[in-house]
Amino acid sequence: MIKTIALYLVMLLAVAFYASAFYLGYLLLALIFGNLISIVIILSCATWYFVRDFRKKRRARLL
């Protein structure tokens, strides 16, 4: 029971870290490029990361 709660807290901390990193990246890019372009850059990077991870897992499953 305690291990499960600790695991959920660690996962929540990781999600909060990634969300704050994305938000800080957005703010920095918004200062440089503007709001719309910074949103496009952040979404492109996130999509590229998830697609790359998905393809890597799929390739590992096929081998």
C-alpha positions as CSV (number, residue, x, y, z in Angstrom):
1,M,0.0,0.0,0.0
2,I,2.7,2.5,1.0
3,K,4.8,1.5,-2.1
4,T,1.8,2.2,-4.3
5,I,1.3,5.6,-2.8
6,A,5.0,6.4,-3.1
7,L,5.0,5.3,-6.8
8,Y,2.0,7.5,-7.5
9,L,3.7,10.5,-5.8
10,V,6.9,9.9,-7.9
11,M,4.9,9.7,-11.1
12,L,3.1,12.9,-10.2
13,L,6.4,14.6,-9.5
14,A,7.7,13.5,-12.9
15,V,4.6,14.8,-14.7
16,A,4.9,18.1,-12.8
17,F,8.6,18.4,-13.8
18,Y,7.8,17.8,-17.5
19,A,4.9,20.2,-17.5
20,S,7.0,22.9,-15.9
21,A,9.8,22.2,-18.4
22,F,7.4,22.6,-21.3
23,Y,5.9,25.7,-19.8
24,L,9.3,27.3,-19.2
25,G,10.4,26.4,-22.7
26,Y,7.2,27.9,-24.1
27,L,7.8,31.2,-22.2
28,L,11.4,31.4,-23.4
29,L,10.3,30.8,-27.0
30,A,7.4,33.2,-26.7
31,L,9.9,35.9,-25.7
32,I,12.0,35.2,-28.7
33,F,9.5,34.3,-31.5
34,G,6.0,35.1,-30.3
35,N,3.1,33.1,-29.0
36,L,1.9,31.2,-32.1
37,I,5.3,30.2,-33.4
38,S,6.4,29.0,-29.9
39,I,3.3,26.8,-29.6
40,V,4.0,25.3,-33.0
41,I,7.7,24.6,-32.0
42,I,6.7,23.0,-28.6
43,L,4.0,20.8,-30.2
44,S,6.4,19.8,-33.0
45,C,9.1,18.8,-30.6
46,A,6.7,16.9,-28.4
47,T,5.2,15.1,-31.4
48,W,8.7,14.2,-32.7
49,Y,9.7,12.8,-29.3
50,F,6.6,10.6,-28.9
51,V,6.7,9.4,-32.5
52,R,10.4,8.5,-32.2
53,D,9.7,6.7,-28.9
54,F,6.7,4.8,-30.5
55,R,8.8,3.8,-33.5
56,K,11.6,2.6,-31.3
57,K,9.3,0.4,-29.2
58,R,7.6,-0.9,-32.3
59,R,11.0,-1.8,-33.9
60,A,12.1,-3.5,-30.7
61,R,8.9,-5.6,-30.7
62,L,9.4,-6.7,-34.3
63,L,12.9,-7.9,-33.7
